[in-house]
Amino acid sequence: MTGEDHRRGFSRQTVAAIAETAFRQCDVFAKDLEAFARHAKRSTVNSEDVKLIARRSTALSIHIQRKTEELNQEKKSTGKRKSRDTEEESKE
């Protein structure tokens, strides 16, 4: 939703303040994600770390969970397709 949707304007100061707040929050998220991974003795952030970040926002948490499930389904179907292709190649 934007100001144009409701015929409202935002001053440059307002936009700058919102942008600054968003960038600061992203910095906090990045540091937290790194800490979660480090705590789990990993050097790479994974989807479980992202789910931990999102836990305070119900809508965001649900969205991330759905996307994770979609990606897992895609991986499964792609994996099955690859294994079938490999089986067919080995038969030849």
DSSP file (Angstrom, degrees, kcal/mol; ACC not computed):
  #  RESIDUE AA STRUCTURE BP1 BP2  ACC     N-H-->O    O-->H-N    N-H-->O    O-->H-N    TCO  KAPPA ALPHA  PHI   PSI    X-CA   Y-CA   Z-CA
    1    1 A M              0   0    0      0, 0.0     2,-0.2     0, 0.0     3,-0.0   0.000 360.0 360.0 360.0 131.9    0.0    0.0    0.0
    2    2 A T    >>  -     0   0    0      1,-0.1     4,-0.7     0, 0.0     3,-0.5  -0.727 360.0-103.3-119.8 171.1    1.4    3.4   -0.9
    3    3 A G  G >4>S+     0   0    0     -2,-0.2     5,-3.6     1,-0.2     3,-0.7   0.834 119.3  61.4 -61.9 -32.5    0.4    7.0   -0.3
    4    4 A E  G >45S+     0   0    0      1,-0.2     3,-1.1     3,-0.2    -1,-0.2   0.844  94.1  62.7 -64.2 -33.0   -0.9    7.2   -3.9
    5    5 A D  G <45S+     0   0    0     -3,-0.5    -1,-0.2     1,-0.3    -2,-0.2   0.825 116.4  30.5 -60.4 -30.6   -3.4    4.4   -3.2
    6    6 A H  G <<5S-     0   0    0     -3,-0.7    -1,-0.3    -4,-0.7    -2,-0.2   0.154 114.8-110.5-114.9  16.3   -5.0    6.7   -0.6
    7    7 A R  T < 5S+     0   0    0     -3,-1.1     2,-0.4     1,-0.2    -3,-0.2   0.894  74.2 136.1  54.4  44.5   -4.2   10.0   -2.3
    8    8 A R      < -     0   0    0     -5,-3.6     2,-0.3    -6,-0.1    -1,-0.2  -0.923  44.0-144.5-119.8 146.4   -1.7   10.9    0.5
    9    9 A G        -     0   0    0     -2,-0.4     2,-0.4    -3,-0.1     0, 0.0  -0.790   5.1-148.1-107.4 154.4    1.7   12.4    0.1
   10   10 A F        -     0   0    0     -2,-0.3    -7,-0.0     4,-0.0    -2,-0.0  -0.978  18.4-126.1-121.1 134.3    4.8   11.7    2.1
   11   11 A S     >  -     0   0    0     -2,-0.4     4,-2.2     1,-0.1     5,-0.2  -0.304  26.2-111.5 -70.9 161.8    7.4   14.3    2.8
   12   12 A R  H  > S+     0   0    0      1,-0.2     4,-2.5     2,-0.2     5,-0.2   0.857 119.7  56.0 -61.3 -34.8   11.0   13.5    2.0
   13   13 A Q  H  > S+     0   0    0      2,-0.2     4,-2.3     1,-0.2    -1,-0.2   0.898 106.8  48.8 -65.6 -40.2   11.8   13.5    5.7
   14   14 A T  H  > S+     0   0    0      2,-0.2     4,-2.4     1,-0.2    -2,-0.2   0.938 112.5  47.3 -64.6 -46.9    9.1   10.9    6.3
   15   15 A V  H  X S+     0   0    0     -4,-2.2     4,-2.6     1,-0.2    -2,-0.2   0.909 112.7  50.2 -61.2 -42.5   10.5    8.7    3.5
   16   16 A A  H  X S+     0   0    0     -4,-2.5     4,-2.6     2,-0.2    -1,-0.2   0.892 110.4  49.7 -63.7 -40.1   14.0    9.1    4.8
   17   17 A A  H  X S+     0   0    0     -4,-2.3     4,-2.2     2,-0.2    -2,-0.2   0.906 112.1  47.3 -66.4 -41.4   13.0    8.2    8.3
   18   18 A I  H  X S+     0   0    0     -4,-2.4     4,-2.5     2,-0.2    -2,-0.2   0.923 113.1  49.0 -65.2 -43.7   11.2    5.1    7.2
   19   19 A A  H  X S+     0   0    0     -4,-2.6     4,-2.6     2,-0.2    -2,-0.2   0.921 110.9  49.9 -61.9 -44.8   14.2    4.1    5.0
   20   20 A E  H  X S+     0   0    0     -4,-2.6     4,-2.3     1,-0.2    -1,-0.2   0.913 111.6  48.6 -60.9 -43.7   16.6    4.6    7.9
   21   21 A T  H  X S+     0   0    0     -4,-2.2     4,-2.3     2,-0.2    -1,-0.2   0.910 111.4  49.8 -62.8 -42.8   14.4    2.5   10.2
   22   22 A A  H  X S+     0   0    0     -4,-2.5     4,-2.3     1,-0.2    -2,-0.2   0.915 111.2  48.8 -63.6 -43.3   14.2   -0.3    7.7
   23   23 A F  H  X S+     0   0    0     -4,-2.6     4,-1.9     2,-0.2    -1,-0.2   0.891 111.3  49.9 -65.0 -39.1   18.0   -0.3    7.1
   24   24 A R  H  X S+     0   0    0     -4,-2.3     4,-2.2     2,-0.2    -1,-0.2   0.912 110.5  49.8 -64.3 -41.9   18.6   -0.4   10.9
   25   25 A Q  H  X S+     0   0    0     -4,-2.3     4,-2.7     1,-0.2    -2,-0.2   0.896 108.9  52.3 -64.8 -39.4   16.2   -3.3   11.3
   26   26 A C  H  X S+     0   0    0     -4,-2.3     4,-2.6     2,-0.2    -1,-0.2   0.889 108.1  51.8 -62.5 -38.5   17.9   -5.2    8.4
   27   27 A D  H  X S+     0   0    0     -4,-1.9     4,-2.2     2,-0.2    -2,-0.2   0.912 110.2  48.3 -63.3 -43.1   21.2   -4.7   10.2
   28   28 A V  H  X S+     0   0    0     -4,-2.2     4,-2.5     2,-0.2    -2,-0.2   0.924 111.8  50.1 -62.4 -44.5   19.8   -6.1   13.4
   29   29 A F  H  X S+     0   0    0     -4,-2.7     4,-2.9     1,-0.2    -2,-0.2   0.928 109.6  50.8 -59.5 -45.6   18.3   -9.0   11.5
   30   30 A A  H  X S+     0   0    0     -4,-2.6     4,-2.2     1,-0.2    -1,-0.2   0.918 111.7  46.7 -60.6 -44.6   21.7   -9.7    9.8
   31   31 A K  H  X S+     0   0    0     -4,-2.2     4,-2.1     2,-0.2    -1,-0.2   0.908 113.4  48.9 -64.9 -41.5   23.5   -9.7   13.1
   32   32 A D  H  X S+     0   0    0     -4,-2.5     4,-2.6     2,-0.2    -2,-0.2   0.915 109.9  51.6 -64.1 -42.7   20.9  -12.0   14.7
   33   33 A L  H  X S+     0   0    0     -4,-2.9     4,-2.3     1,-0.2    -2,-0.2   0.917 110.4  48.6 -60.5 -43.6   21.0  -14.4   11.8
   34   34 A E  H  X S+     0   0    0     -4,-2.2     4,-2.6    -5,-0.2    -1,-0.2   0.904 111.6  50.2 -62.3 -40.9   24.8  -14.6   12.1
   35   35 A A  H  X S+     0   0    0     -4,-2.1     4,-2.6     2,-0.2    -2,-0.2   0.900 109.2  51.1 -65.3 -41.2   24.5  -15.2   15.8
   36   36 A F  H  X S+     0   0    0     -4,-2.6     4,-1.6     2,-0.2    -2,-0.2   0.932 113.2  45.0 -61.2 -46.1   22.0  -18.0   15.4
   37   37 A A  H  <>S+     0   0    0     -4,-2.3     5,-2.7     1,-0.2    -2,-0.2   0.928 113.6  49.5 -64.3 -44.8   24.2  -19.8   12.9
   38   38 A R  H ><5S+     0   0    0     -4,-2.6     3,-1.9     1,-0.2    -2,-0.2   0.901 108.0  54.3 -61.3 -41.4   27.3  -19.3   15.0
   39   39 A H  H 3<5S+     0   0    0     -4,-2.6    -1,-0.2     1,-0.3    -2,-0.2   0.859 107.5  50.4 -60.0 -36.3   25.4  -20.7   18.1
   40   40 A A  T 3<5S-     0   0    0     -4,-1.6    -1,-0.3    -5,-0.2    -2,-0.2   0.315 120.9-113.0 -84.3   8.8   24.5  -23.8   16.0
   41   41 A K  T < 5S+     0   0    0     -3,-1.9     2,-0.3     1,-0.2    -3,-0.2   0.862  76.3 128.3  61.0  38.7   28.2  -24.1   15.1
   42   42 A R      < -     0   0    0     -5,-2.7    -1,-0.2    -6,-0.1    -2,-0.1  -0.881  54.7-153.7-119.1 154.7   27.6  -23.3   11.5
   43   43 A S  S    S+     0   0    0     -2,-0.3     2,-0.4    -3,-0.1    -5,-0.1   0.465  79.8  68.0-101.5  -4.8   29.2  -20.8    9.2
   44   44 A T  S    S-     0   0    0     -7,-0.2     2,-0.3    -6,-0.0    -1,-0.0  -0.948  79.1-128.8-120.5 134.7   26.2  -20.5    7.0
   45   45 A V        -     0   0    0     -2,-0.4     2,-0.2     3,-0.0   -11,-0.1  -0.591  33.8-171.7 -74.4 138.0   22.8  -19.0    7.8
   46   46 A N    >>  -     0   0    0     -2,-0.3     4,-1.5   -13,-0.2     3,-0.7  -0.679  40.2 -88.3-125.4-177.4   19.9  -21.4    6.9
   47   47 A S  H 3> S+     0   0    0      1,-0.3     4,-2.3    -2,-0.2     5,-0.2   0.809 121.7  60.9 -64.2 -30.3   16.2  -21.3    6.7
   48   48 A E  H 3> S+     0   0    0      1,-0.2     4,-1.7     2,-0.2    -1,-0.3   0.876 103.6  51.1 -64.5 -35.6   15.8  -22.4   10.3
   49   49 A D  H <> S+     0   0    0     -3,-0.7     4,-1.8     2,-0.2    -1,-0.2   0.905 109.3  50.2 -65.4 -41.4   17.7  -19.2   11.4
   50   50 A V  H  X S+     0   0    0     -4,-1.5     4,-2.0     1,-0.2    -2,-0.2   0.888 107.1  54.4 -64.8 -38.9   15.3  -17.1    9.2
   51   51 A K  H  X S+     0   0    0     -4,-2.3     4,-0.6     1,-0.2    -1,-0.2   0.878 105.7  53.5 -62.5 -36.8   12.3  -18.8   10.9
   52   52 A L  H >< S+     0   0    0     -4,-1.7     3,-0.8     1,-0.2     4,-0.2   0.908 108.0  49.8 -63.5 -41.0   13.7  -17.8   14.3
   53   53 A I  H >< S+     0   0    0     -4,-1.8     3,-0.7     1,-0.2    -2,-0.2   0.897 112.4  48.0 -61.8 -40.1   13.9  -14.2   13.2
   54   54 A A  H >< S+     0   0    0     -4,-2.0     3,-1.9     1,-0.2     7,-0.5   0.514  81.2  99.2 -81.6  -5.0   10.4  -14.2   11.9
   55   55 A R  T << S+     0   0    0     -3,-0.8    -1,-0.2    -4,-0.6    -2,-0.1   0.731  77.6  56.9 -60.5 -23.9    8.9  -15.8   15.0
   56   56 A R  T <  S+     0   0    0     -3,-0.7     2,-0.7    -4,-0.2    -1,-0.3   0.631  99.9  63.5 -83.2 -13.1    7.6  -12.5   16.4
   57   57 A S    <>  -     0   0    0     -3,-1.9     4,-2.9     1,-0.2     5,-0.2  -0.917  67.4-165.6-113.2 106.4    5.6  -11.7   13.4
   58   58 A T  H  > S+     0   0    0     -2,-0.7     4,-2.6     1,-0.2     5,-0.2   0.916  88.9  47.9 -57.8 -46.9    2.8  -14.2   12.9
   59   59 A A  H  > S+     0   0    0      1,-0.2     4,-2.2     2,-0.2    -1,-0.2   0.921 115.0  45.2 -62.9 -44.1    2.1  -13.2    9.3
   60   60 A L  H  > S+     0   0    0      2,-0.2     4,-2.7     1,-0.2     5,-0.2   0.904 112.4  52.0 -66.5 -40.9    5.7  -13.2    8.3
   61   61 A S  H  X S+     0   0    0     -4,-2.9     4,-2.3    -7,-0.5    -2,-0.2   0.917 110.9  47.1 -61.5 -44.9    6.3  -16.6   10.0
   62   62 A I  H  X S+     0   0    0     -4,-2.6     4,-2.4    -5,-0.2    -1,-0.2   0.916 112.3  50.7 -62.7 -43.8    3.4  -18.2    8.2
   63   63 A H  H  X S+     0   0    0     -4,-2.2     4,-2.4    -5,-0.2    -2,-0.2   0.928 111.7  46.7 -60.9 -46.5    4.6  -16.8    4.9
   64   64 A I  H  X S+     0   0    0     -4,-2.7     4,-2.5     1,-0.2    -1,-0.2   0.900 110.9  52.3 -64.6 -40.9    8.1  -18.1    5.4
   65   65 A Q  H  X S+     0   0    0     -4,-2.3     4,-2.3    -5,-0.2    -1,-0.2   0.921 110.6  47.9 -61.3 -44.1    6.8  -21.5    6.5
   66   66 A R  H  X S+     0   0    0     -4,-2.4     4,-2.4     1,-0.2    -2,-0.2   0.923 112.3  48.6 -63.0 -44.2    4.7  -21.7    3.3
   67   67 A K  H  X S+     0   0    0     -4,-2.4     4,-2.6     2,-0.2    -1,-0.2   0.891 110.1  52.1 -64.0 -39.1    7.5  -20.7    1.1
   68   68 A T  H  X S+     0   0    0     -4,-2.5     4,-2.4     2,-0.2    -1,-0.2   0.922 110.2  48.4 -62.2 -44.2    9.8  -23.2    2.8
   69   69 A E  H  X S+     0   0    0     -4,-2.3     4,-2.2     2,-0.2    -2,-0.2   0.899 110.9  51.0 -63.3 -40.6    7.3  -26.0    2.2
   70   70 A E  H  X S+     0   0    0     -4,-2.4     4,-2.3     2,-0.2    -2,-0.2   0.928 111.1  48.0 -61.6 -45.1    6.9  -24.9   -1.5
   71   71 A L  H  X S+     0   0    0     -4,-2.6     4,-2.5     1,-0.2    -2,-0.2   0.896 110.4  51.6 -63.8 -39.8   10.7  -25.0   -2.0
   72   72 A N  H  X S+     0   0    0     -4,-2.4     4,-2.3     2,-0.2    -1,-0.2   0.896 109.6  50.0 -63.8 -39.5   10.9  -28.4   -0.3
   73   73 A Q  H  X S+     0   0    0     -4,-2.2     4,-2.5     2,-0.2     5,-0.2   0.910 110.5  49.9 -64.3 -41.9    8.2  -29.7   -2.7
   74   74 A E  H  X S+     0   0    0     -4,-2.3     4,-2.5     1,-0.2     5,-0.2   0.910 110.6  49.9 -63.1 -41.6   10.0  -28.4   -5.7
   75   75 A K  H  X S+     0   0    0     -4,-2.5     4,-2.8     2,-0.2    -1,-0.2   0.910 110.8  49.9 -62.8 -42.2   13.3  -30.0   -4.5
   76   76 A K  H  X S+     0   0    0     -4,-2.3     4,-2.3     2,-0.2    -2,-0.2   0.926 113.4  44.6 -62.9 -45.3   11.5  -33.3   -4.1
   77   77 A S  H  X S+     0   0    0     -4,-2.5     4,-1.9     2,-0.2    -2,-0.2   0.880 115.7  47.4 -69.5 -36.4    9.9  -33.2   -7.5
   78   78 A T  H  X S+     0   0    0     -4,-2.5     4,-2.5    -5,-0.2    -2,-0.2   0.894 111.5  51.7 -68.8 -39.8   13.2  -32.1   -9.1
   79   79 A G  H  X S+     0   0    0     -4,-2.8     4,-2.4    -5,-0.2    -2,-0.2   0.896 109.9  48.6 -63.1 -41.6   15.1  -34.8   -7.2
   80   80 A K  H  X S+     0   0    0     -4,-2.3     4,-2.2     2,-0.2    -1,-0.2   0.903 111.5  50.1 -64.3 -41.3   12.6  -37.5   -8.4
   81   81 A R  H  X S+     0   0    0     -4,-1.9     4,-2.2     1,-0.2    -2,-0.2   0.912 111.4  48.5 -64.6 -42.1   12.9  -36.3  -12.0
   82   82 A K  H  X S+     0   0    0     -4,-2.5     4,-2.5     1,-0.2    -2,-0.2   0.910 110.6  50.1 -65.0 -42.2   16.7  -36.3  -11.8
   83   83 A S  H  X S+     0   0    0     -4,-2.4     4,-2.3     2,-0.2    -1,-0.2   0.878 110.6  50.3 -66.6 -36.0   16.8  -39.8  -10.3
   84   84 A R  H  X S+     0   0    0     -4,-2.2     4,-2.5     2,-0.2    -1,-0.2   0.921 110.8  49.2 -64.1 -43.6   14.5  -41.1  -13.1
   85   85 A D  H  X S+     0   0    0     -4,-2.2     4,-2.2     1,-0.2    -2,-0.2   0.904 111.3  49.5 -62.2 -41.0   16.7  -39.5  -15.7
   86   86 A T  H  X S+     0   0    0     -4,-2.5     4,-2.2     2,-0.2    -1,-0.2   0.900 110.2  50.7 -65.3 -40.9   19.8  -41.1  -14.1
   87   87 A E  H  X S+     0   0    0     -4,-2.3     4,-1.5     1,-0.2    -2,-0.2   0.916 110.9  48.6 -62.0 -43.7   18.1  -44.5  -14.1
   88   88 A E  H  X S+     0   0    0     -4,-2.5     4,-1.1     1,-0.2    -2,-0.2   0.886 110.9  50.5 -64.8 -38.5   17.2  -44.2  -17.8
   89   89 A E  H  < S+     0   0    0     -4,-2.2     3,-0.4     1,-0.2    -1,-0.2   0.896 108.9  51.3 -66.3 -39.7   20.7  -43.2  -18.7
   90   90 A S  H  < S+     0   0    0     -4,-2.2    -1,-0.2     1,-0.2    -2,-0.2   0.799 105.7  56.3 -69.6 -27.4   22.2  -46.1  -16.8
   91   91 A K  H  <        0   0    0     -4,-1.5    -1,-0.2     1,-0.2    -2,-0.2   0.803 360.0 360.0 -71.6 -28.2   19.8  -48.5  -18.7
   92   92 A E     <        0   0    0     -4,-1.1    -1,-0.2    -3,-0.4    -2,-0.2   0.479 360.0 360.0 -77.1 360.0   21.1  -47.3  -22.0
